Amino acid sequence: MVAAYPSAYSPACPPAPCDGLVGIGDGVPFASAAKALLRVPFDAMREQYASAVRAGLIERSLLDSARFERKLGSLERATLGPWARRV
């Protein structure tokens, strides 16, 4: 009897557990993990802006929010180039 395994599986070497990093051991391609990692600072800026609005430090305004997102989006596209988000 012959056992057939998928090409990525080796019975002598089972898959390594996830090290807590996106893309390590969970089948996510490296490029996707790198994109996610590079986008973190921009997501953090968006979260900081939202937190400041919720705390009342910045006035709630749809126009100001749109301006902030437009400026941050252009900064993200200029910084990351082809790896920036596309909408």
Order of alpha helices (4+ residues) and beta strands (2+ residues): alpha-alpha
